[in-house]
């Protein structure tokens, strides 16, 4: 997994690419830490270029969501590909994490 940031006012988009699996936990944690340090009040993960996600990746989204509530910033996900969206649906992730369009 790779990532880059796209600031947009108080929203910081984290554009993720590649596959998001258990081995990406340290990278994901660093990405969230960097995003929070920018002072953004809202962090959105753009998954348009994420080809695959495993159950550990889904779990990392839940941890980020929980952290956002504890620290007072908002967390959302946008643009999941069909294959990734199916994983969200199976795990019922959309009942917990906001999945935005765009």
Buried (B, 14 or more C-beta within 10 A) or exposed (E): BEBEBEEEEEBBBBBBBEBBBEEBBEBBBEBBEEBBEEEBEBBBBBBEEBEBBBEBBBBBBBEBBEBBEEEEBBBBBBBBBEEBBEBBEEBEBEEEBEBEEE
